[in-house]
Amino acid sequence: MSTTPPIKPVSAEQSTPLTLAEKKIRFAELRKSMGKSQIEVTPPAGKTGLWARKGDTRELSRLEWLGYHIVHDDPKKQAWRASGLQQDGTYVVGDVILLEIDTWIYEMIQEDYQERSEAQRTNAKASFKEDAERQGAPVFEVSRAPR
C-alpha cells in the first residue's frame, strides 16, 4: 500500500481591478471584434481562401480538382487569421470548412470564367442563327428605329 502526499489546493493570484480607462479599452476591443464577420479571413501571402460546405462531397471534389485543399494550419503558429480553428489545424465555422488555393491559380481560374462568360455572350447571336438554319427556321434581323 503506497501513501501519497496530500493534495494542497493552490488558489490563483488575486487580480487587480481594472481602471475605468482599461475597461473602456477592453470594451472598445470587444465591440470591434463583435462587428466582424465570423467567416472573415486573412490568408498568408500567395494564398486565397474559400469557405465550402463540409458535407457537400461533390462540391469539395470539384474544388479539389480545381486545386483547392483543406487548410491545415499549425495551431501554435498560425499562418491564417480566421475563426473556427480546430485542434487538427482545420478551420470550421458551422457547416463550412476553410479551403486554400495558390493565388495565381485562383486568378487564372477567375480569368478563365470571365473569358468563357464573355465568349458565350458574344457568340449567342451566331449560335442562335446556326441552330435555326439547321432546323430550317427563318431568322430575321430587325433594325430598330432610333428613339
HELIX and SHEET records of a PDB file:
HELIX    1   1 LEU A   20  MET A   34  1                                  15    
HELIX    2   2 THR A   57  LEU A   66  1                                  10    
HELIX    3   3 THR A  103  GLN A  135  1                                  33    
SHEET    1   A 2 VAL A  41  THR A  42  0                                        
SHEET    2   A 2 ARG A  81  ALA A  82 -1                                        
SHEET    1   B 3 LYS A  47  ARG A  53  0                                        
SHEET    2   B 3 VAL A  96  ASP A 102 -1                                        
SHEET    3   B 3 HIS A  69  ILE A  70 -1                                        
SHEET    1   C 3 LYS A  47  ARG A  53  0                                        
SHEET    2   C 3 VAL A  96  ASP A 102 -1                                        
SHEET    3   C 3 VAL A  92  VAL A  93 -1                                        
END                                                                             
